[in-house]
Amino acid sequence: MSSSSYIGKGVQPDYVPTSDEKTMAILAHVLTLVAPILAPLIIYLIKKDESRYIAYHAKESLNFQITLLLAGLFFCSLCSSTISTDKLVIRLAISLFYCQFIFNNSKPVNKYPVSLRLIK
């Protein structure tokens, strides 16, 4: 097999992202730990015309953040009639899943397992 094969299939990719594009794509995922919806939105708005690769990852991250926001609002509304310890457990579970998905998806190959496609 030639050394120019792509993922062992002997096929050249349609597009190979640059190092800067990979970095921006990773930042679109990881910066959500600091600014959940704002970070991927800013990256998407700034880079959407320059790179389809960055735009794709910023949209994926933004869609996931919006999905988590809606899920959090839904579960908090369910918890409004329960004991406060239940609220804490649900918030902790959502936070753990959130961090796990963010770190797993900072690698550009992965995709979020559950995400509404609100931004296309």
N, C-alpha and C positions, 0 to 999 in steps of 0.2 A: 504494500500500500504506500502511496506517495506521502511525502511529508507535508503536502499542502491539503490533506484531507481535513474535513470539518467533522468533528465528533465521530471519527471512525467510519464515516459513511462514504468517503471518497467524493463528496459533493462540496463545491465551494458555496459559501453562504451568499445570499443576495447582497447583504450589506454587513460589513464588519465595523462596529462602533469604535470610535477613537477612545483613547484613555480618558480624555476630558468628558466625553459623553457618558462613559461608564461611571465616572466619578459623580457627575450630576444626577444620573439615574439612582445611584446608591444614596445620595443626599436626599433625593425626593422621598425615599423610604425612611431613612434614619432620622432626619430632622423632624419627623412627626412626633418624636418623643419630646421635643421642645415646643413645637407649634403644630398641633395635630392637623388642622385643615389648612392653615395659612401657608405652611412651608411648601407642600406640593402644589398649591394653587399659584403661589408666586413663581415657582420654578416652571410650571406649565405656561403661565401667561408670558413669561420672559423668553422661554426657549421653544415654544410650540412651532414657530415658523423656521427656526434654525435646524432643528433635529427631530425627526419622527421618533427616533429611539428614546430621547429624553421625554418627549411629549407622551409617548406610550406609558412609560414608567411613572411619570407624574400623574397621569390620569388613573392608572391602576391604584396608586397610593391614595389619591384623592377619593376615588370611589370607595375604597376600603374605609377611609376615615369617616366618610359620610354614613356608610353602613354601620360602623361602630357607634356613631353618634345616635342614629335612629334606634339601634338595639339598646343602647344605654338609656335613652329616654323611655323606651317601652318597658324595660325592666324596672326602672325607677318608678314608673307609674304603677306597675304591679305591686311594688314594695311599699307603696304609700299606706297600705292598710295592714302591713305586717310589723313584726317586732324589729327593732333597730339592728339586732345581731344578724338577721336575715339579710338586711340591706348591706351590711358590711361584707358578708360572705359573697353576695352577688357582685358587689363592686370589686372585691378582690379577685374573683374568678374572671370577670371581664378584663381587669387590668393584666392578669397573668396571660390570658389569651392574646391580648393586645401586644404585649411585649414579645411574646413568642412569635407571632405573625410578622411583626416588624423586623425582628432579627433574622428570621428565616427568609424573608423576602428582600433583604438588603442585597442578596445575591441576584443578579439580573435574570437568572434562568427560572427562578421559582415564580409561582403565582399564588395569589391569595385564595384559600379554599372556599371562602364564602364572601362574596362581594356583589352588591347591586351595581349594575352597569348604568348609572345615572348620567355620567358624562361619557360621551362616545367620541 
